[in-house]
Amino acid sequence: MREDDRKRILVTGGAGFLGSHLCERLVELGHDVLCVDNFYTGSKENIARLLPLCNFELLRHDVTFPLYVEVDQIYNLACPASPVHYQSDPVQTTKTSVHGAINMLGLAKRVKARILQASTSEVYGDPDNHPQRESYWGHVNPVGRRACYDEGKRCAETLFMDYHRQHGVDVRIARIFNTYGPRMHPSDGRVVSNFISQALNGAPLTLYGDGSQTRSFCYVDDLVDGLIRLMDSSAAATPVNLGNPCECTMRAIASEILQATGSASAIETRPLPEDDPRQRCPDITLARTLLQWSPSTTLSQGLRLTVAYFVSRLAERVRRQKMSARPAALAKPAEPAQHQGAPDAS
């Protein structure tokens, strides 16, 4: 990379699932990356291999408080993205989306940085229009259990547009649809991680509703490519959908994961959660036109890579359990002298 093209880039939520992949790609491109995370859902394991690198820096910080650094670009990814995590502390979730946006926009205004907001397909709620285009205003329950995330992200988009119109801040807004891949948290409650964890542990796959509700799944590498293209594009101040337009039912994804894991787990149905969308699929015409972007990883390819990660994580957990049990065995009192020649019964 030429020195003129090298940028100082801040990634909030950079130790999370998506943020860690983004940090990794930006570091590989030669940029100086500052990863900011409060580790509410992020993990140092996700960015461990980046820590020794000279163009990567880690800062523990909560974006609900102001931050004063000198950067050229800001990717604002900080916010729990799974229902399990964002519903566990809904007030903090809203604060992270709203106060975090205000603080990062204030920083962008001060240092004249370009800033990208990681918004979400959840701004469309349980949509009446299908597939969802950026012009659709959504169908969201403002007082439901998901509202802390849905409405927090909608308010963040409002703030981004108003900072652009009132203060001239150079903004980008990505509406991210379901994304999956390595480094997903096994207990984050999202469908891909849930199904894979259950399948690998021989537990029944929990299917909510009758399984006919649909989602579209984008592999994380494709999504990261879309975010970087959006940041570097001229598509200022307009939301852009990023996701995979290939739609499938929940029952179909369960079958795909059973096949990818080789599991014989059964499928159990449970009641549909409150305000769970019936269908979700992006219209990515704008991304194709403005960014020349569309996902290239098929569902079967992405699931194979994701399952391999979960298998390795499971093996590592078993290895650590064995290692932690070893000192206890070594600390056992010695056998009496008359039994020292006897075989070890343990």
C-alpha positions as CSV (number, residue, x, y, z in Angstrom):
1,M,0.0,0.0,0.0
2,R,1.2,3.5,-0.8
3,E,1.8,5.7,2.2
4,D,-0.8,8.2,0.8
5,D,-3.5,5.5,0.8
6,R,-2.7,4.3,4.4
7,K,-5.4,5.5,6.8
8,R,-5.9,5.6,10.6
9,I,-9.1,3.7,11.1
10,L,-11.2,3.3,14.3
11,V,-13.5,0.3,14.6
12,T,-15.9,0.3,17.6
13,G,-17.0,-3.1,18.6
14,G,-13.9,-4.3,16.9
15,A,-13.5,-7.4,19.2
16,G,-16.9,-8.8,18.3
17,F,-17.8,-11.3,15.6
18,L,-18.1,-8.9,12.7
19,G,-15.7,-6.3,14.1
20,S,-12.9,-8.7,14.4
21,H,-13.2,-9.8,10.8
22,L,-13.3,-6.2,9.7
23,C,-10.2,-5.3,11.8
24,E,-8.3,-8.3,10.4
25,R,-9.1,-7.3,6.8
26,L,-8.2,-3.6,7.3
27,V,-4.9,-4.6,9.0
28,E,-4.1,-6.9,6.1
29,L,-4.7,-4.0,3.7
30,G,-2.0,-2.1,5.5
31,H,-4.1,0.5,7.4
32,D,-3.4,1.6,11.0
33,V,-6.4,0.1,13.0
34,L,-7.6,1.1,16.4
35,C,-10.0,-1.5,17.8
36,V,-12.3,-0.1,20.6
37,D,-14.4,-2.5,22.6
38,N,-15.8,-2.8,26.2
39,F,-15.9,-6.6,25.9
40,Y,-19.6,-6.9,26.8
41,T,-20.0,-9.4,23.9
42,G,-16.6,-9.1,22.2
43,S,-13.6,-11.3,23.1
44,K,-9.9,-10.8,23.1
45,E,-9.6,-14.3,21.5
46,N,-11.2,-12.8,18.4
47,I,-8.4,-10.3,17.9
48,A,-5.5,-12.2,19.6
49,R,-3.5,-12.8,16.5
50,L,-3.6,-9.0,15.6
51,L,-2.2,-7.9,19.0
52,P,1.5,-8.3,18.2
53,L,1.2,-6.4,14.9
54,C,2.5,-2.8,14.7
55,N,-0.5,-1.4,12.8
56,F,-3.1,-2.7,15.3
57,E,-4.0,-1.2,18.6
58,L,-6.6,-2.2,21.2
59,L,-8.4,0.1,23.6
60,R,-11.0,-1.0,26.2
61,H,-13.7,1.7,26.1
62,D,-17.5,2.1,26.2
63,V,-18.8,4.2,23.3
64,T,-21.5,5.6,25.6
65,F,-18.7,7.9,26.8
66,P,-16.8,10.3,24.5
67,L,-13.6,9.3,22.9
68,Y,-10.8,11.6,21.8
69,V,-8.5,10.2,19.1
70,E,-7.1,11.3,15.7
71,V,-8.5,9.1,12.9
72,D,-9.5,9.3,9.2
73,Q,-12.3,6.8,9.2
74,I,-14.7,5.4,11.8
75,Y,-16.7,2.1,11.5
76,N,-19.3,2.3,14.3
77,L,-20.2,-1.4,15.0
78,A,-20.5,-1.2,18.8
79,C,-23.8,-2.8,19.9
80,P,-24.9,-6.3,20.9
81,A,-26.5,-7.8,17.8
82,S,-28.2,-11.0,19.1
83,P,-31.6,-11.0,20.9
84,V,-30.1,-12.9,23.8
85,H,-27.5,-10.2,24.4
86,Y,-29.4,-7.1,23.5
87,Q,-32.5,-8.1,25.5
88,S,-30.5,-8.9,28.6
89,D,-29.9,-5.1,29.3
90,P,-32.3,-3.3,27.0
91,V,-31.6,0.2,28.5
92,Q,-27.9,-0.2,27.9
93,T,-28.6,-1.5,24.4
94,T,-30.5,1.7,23.5
95,K,-27.8,3.8,25.1
96,T,-25.1,2.1,23.1
97,S,-27.0,2.7,19.8
98,V,-28.0,6.3,20.6
99,H,-25.3,7.7,22.9
100,G,-22.7,5.8,20.9
101,A,-23.8,7.3,17.7
102,I,-23.8,10.8,19.2
103,N,-20.3,10.3,20.6
104,M,-18.8,8.8,17.4
105,L,-20.5,11.4,15.2
106,G,-19.1,14.1,17.5
107,L,-15.7,12.6,17.0
108,A,-16.1,12.5,13.2
109,K,-17.2,16.1,13.2
110,R,-14.2,17.3,15.2
111,V,-11.5,15.4,13.2
112,K,-13.4,15.5,9.9
113,A,-13.4,11.8,9.5
114,R,-15.7,9.7,7.3
115,I,-18.0,7.5,9.5
116,L,-20.0,4.4,8.7
117,Q,-22.9,3.2,10.8
118,A,-23.5,-0.5,11.1
119,S,-27.3,-0.4,11.0
120,T,-29.4,-3.5,10.6
121,S,-32.3,-5.1,8.7
122,E,-34.1,-4.9,12.0
123,V,-35.0,-1.3,11.1
124,Y,-37.6,-2.9,8.7
125,G,-39.2,-4.8,11.6
126,D,-41.8,-7.5,10.5
127,P,-41.9,-6.2,7.0
128,D,-45.1,-5.7,4.8
129,N,-42.9,-5.3,1.7
130,H,-40.8,-8.1,0.3
131,P,-37.9,-8.1,-0.5
132,Q,-36.9,-5.1,1.6
133,R,-35.7,-2.0,-0.3
134,E,-34.0,0.9,1.3
135,S,-37.0,3.1,0.5
136,Y,-39.2,1.0,2.8
137,W,-39.8,2.7,6.1
138,G,-40.5,-0.5,8.1
139,H,-43.1,-2.0,10.4
140,V,-41.6,-1.9,13.9
141,N,-43.3,-2.4,17.3
142,P,-41.8,0.6,19.3
143,V,-42.8,-1.0,22.7
144,G,-41.9,-4.6,22.1
145,R,-39.0,-6.6,23.6
146,R,-36.9,-6.1,20.4
147,A,-37.5,-2.4,20.3
148,C,-34.4,-1.5,22.3
149,Y,-32.3,-2.8,19.3
150,D,-34.7,-2.0,16.4
151,E,-35.6,1.6,17.6
152,G,-32.0,2.2,18.8
153,K,-30.7,1.5,15.3
154,R,-33.4,3.6,13.7
155,C,-32.6,6.5,15.9
156,A,-28.9,6.1,15.1
157,E,-29.7,6.4,11.4
158,T,-31.7,9.6,12.1
159,L,-28.7,11.0,14.0
160,F,-26.3,10.1,11.1
161,M,-28.6,11.8,8.6
162,D,-29.1,14.9,10.7
163,Y,-25.3,15.3,11.5
164,H,-24.8,15.1,7.7
165,R,-27.4,17.7,6.9
166,Q,-26.7,20.0,9.8
167,H,-23.0,19.7,10.2
168,G,-21.8,18.3,6.9
169,V,-20.4,15.1,8.4
170,D,-19.4,12.5,5.8
171,V,-21.6,9.5,6.6
172,R,-22.3,6.0,5.3
173,I,-25.1,3.7,6.5
174,A,-25.0,0.0,6.0
175,R,-28.2,-2.0,6.7
176,I,-26.8,-5.4,7.5
177,F,-28.9,-8.5,7.1
178,N,-28.2,-11.9,8.8
179,T,-24.5,-12.6,8.8
180,Y,-22.7,-15.8,9.9
181,G,-19.3,-17.3,10.0
182,P,-16.4,-18.2,12.3
183,R,-16.2,-16.4,15.7
184,M,-19.9,-16.4,16.2
185,H,-20.6,-16.9,19.9
186,P,-22.1,-20.4,20.5
187,S,-24.7,-19.0,22.9
188,D,-25.7,-15.8,21.1
189,G,-29.2,-17.1,20.3
190,R,-28.9,-16.6,16.5
191,V,-30.1,-19.3,14.3
192,V,-26.9,-20.5,12.7
193,S,-24.9,-20.6,15.9
194,N,-27.8,-22.2,17.8
195,F,-28.3,-25.0,15.2
196,I,-24.6,-25.8,14.8
197,S,-24.0,-25.9,18.6
198,Q,-27.0,-28.1,19.1
199,A,-26.1,-30.4,16.2
200,L,-22.5,-30.9,17.4
201,N,-23.7,-31.7,20.9
202,G,-26.3,-34.2,19.8
203,A,-29.1,-32.0,21.1
204,P,-32.4,-31.4,19.3
205,L,-32.5,-28.4,17.0
206,T,-35.0,-25.9,18.4
207,L,-37.1,-24.5,15.5
208,Y,-39.4,-21.6,16.5
209,G,-42.8,-21.5,14.9
210,D,-43.5,-23.9,12.1
211,G,-40.2,-23.2,10.4
212,S,-41.7,-21.5,7.4
213,Q,-40.4,-18.0,8.3
214,T,-37.5,-17.0,6.1
215,R,-34.1,-15.4,6.4
216,S,-31.2,-14.8,4.0
217,F,-27.7,-15.5,5.3
218,C,-24.5,-13.7,4.2
219,Y,-21.1,-15.1,4.9
220,V,-18.9,-12.8,7.0
221,D,-16.1,-12.4,4.5
222,D,-18.6,-11.1,1.8
223,L,-20.2,-8.7,4.3
224,V,-16.8,-7.3,5.3
225,D,-16.0,-6.7,1.6
226,G,-19.3,-4.8,1.3
227,L,-18.6,-2.6,4.3
228,I,-15.2,-1.6,3.0
229,R,-16.6,-0.9,-0.4
230,L,-19.3,1.3,1.1
231,M,-16.8,3.2,3.2
232,D,-14.6,3.9,0.2
233,S,-17.5,4.7,-2.1
234,S,-19.2,8.0,-3.1
235,A,-22.6,6.7,-1.7
236,A,-22.8,9.4,0.9
237,A,-25.8,9.8,3.2
238,T,-28.0,7.0,1.8
239,P,-28.7,3.7,3.5
240,V,-27.5,0.7,1.6
241,N,-28.6,-2.9,2.2
242,L,-25.8,-5.5,2.6
243,G,-26.8,-9.1,2.7
244,N,-27.5,-12.2,0.6
245,P,-30.6,-12.1,-1.5
246,C,-30.9,-15.9,-1.5
247,E,-33.8,-16.6,0.9
248,C,-34.5,-19.9,2.8
249,T,-36.8,-21.1,5.4
250,M,-35.8,-21.9,9.0
251,R,-36.6,-25.6,8.4
252,A,-34.4,-25.6,5.3
253,I,-31.4,-24.1,7.2
254,A,-31.9,-26.7,10.0
255,S,-31.6,-29.4,7.3
256,E,-28.5,-27.8,5.8
257,I,-26.8,-27.7,9.2
258,L,-27.7,-31.3,10.0
259,Q,-26.1,-32.3,6.7
260,A,-23.0,-30.1,7.2
261,T,-22.4,-31.5,10.7
262,G,-23.4,-35.1,10.0
263,S,-25.6,-34.9,13.0
264,A,-28.6,-37.2,13.7
265,S,-30.3,-34.6,16.0
266,A,-34.0,-34.3,15.9
267,I,-35.9,-31.1,15.2
268,E,-38.1,-29.7,18.0
269,T,-40.7,-26.9,17.4
270,R,-41.3,-24.1,20.0
271,P,-43.6,-21.1,20.0
272,L,-42.5,-18.1,17.9
273,P,-40.9,-15.3,19.9
274,E,-42.7,-11.9,20.2
275,D,-42.3,-9.7,17.0
276,D,-40.2,-12.3,15.2
277,P,-40.2,-11.3,11.5
278,R,-42.0,-13.7,9.2
279,Q,-39.7,-13.0,6.3
280,R,-36.5,-11.2,5.7
281,C,-34.6,-10.8,2.4
282,P,-32.6,-7.8,1.1
283,D,-33.0,-6.1,-2.2
284,I,-29.4,-5.4,-3.0
285,T,-29.9,-3.5,-6.3
286,L,-28.4,-0.4,-4.8
287,A,-25.3,-2.2,-3.5
288,R,-24.8,-3.8,-6.9
289,T,-25.1,-0.5,-8.7
290,L,-23.2,1.8,-6.3
291,L,-20.6,-0.6,-5.0
292,Q,-20.4,-3.3,-7.7
293,W,-20.9,-5.7,-4.7
294,S,-22.8,-8.9,-4.3
295,P,-22.0,-12.0,-2.1
296,S,-20.1,-14.8,-3.7
297,T,-20.0,-17.5,-0.9
298,T,-22.8,-20.1,-1.2
299,L,-24.6,-21.2,1.9
300,S,-23.1,-24.7,1.7
301,Q,-19.6,-23.3,1.4
302,G,-20.1,-20.8,4.3
303,L,-21.7,-23.4,6.6
304,R,-18.8,-25.8,6.0
305,L,-16.3,-23.1,7.1
306,T,-18.5,-22.1,10.1
307,V,-19.0,-25.7,11.2
308,A,-15.2,-26.3,11.0
309,Y,-14.7,-23.3,13.4
310,F,-17.3,-24.7,15.9
311,V,-15.7,-28.1,15.7
312,S,-12.2,-26.7,16.5
313,R,-13.7,-24.6,19.3
314,L,-15.4,-27.6,20.8
315,A,-12.1,-29.6,20.6
316,E,-10.2,-26.7,22.2
317,R,-12.7,-26.6,25.1
318,V,-12.3,-30.4,25.7
319,R,-8.5,-30.0,25.6
320,R,-8.6,-27.2,28.2
321,Q,-10.9,-29.2,30.5
322,K,-8.5,-32.1,30.4
323,M,-5.6,-29.7,31.1
324,S,-7.4,-28.1,34.1
325,A,-8.2,-31.6,35.5
326,R,-4.5,-32.7,35.4
327,P,-3.2,-30.7,38.4
328,A,-5.9,-32.2,40.6
329,A,-4.7,-35.7,39.6
330,L,-1.1,-34.8,40.3
331,A,-2.0,-33.5,43.7
332,K,-3.5,-36.8,44.9
333,P,-1.6,-38.3,47.9
334,A,0.9,-41.0,47.0
335,E,-0.2,-44.7,47.3
336,P,1.1,-46.6,50.4
337,A,4.5,-48.2,49.9
338,Q,3.1,-51.7,49.7
339,H,1.0,-50.7,46.6
340,Q,3.7,-48.8,44.7
341,G,4.2,-51.6,42.3
342,A,0.5,-52.1,41.6
343,P,-1.1,-51.0,38.3
344,D,-2.6,-47.5,38.3
345,A,-6.3,-48.0,38.8
346,S,-7.2,-44.4,38.0
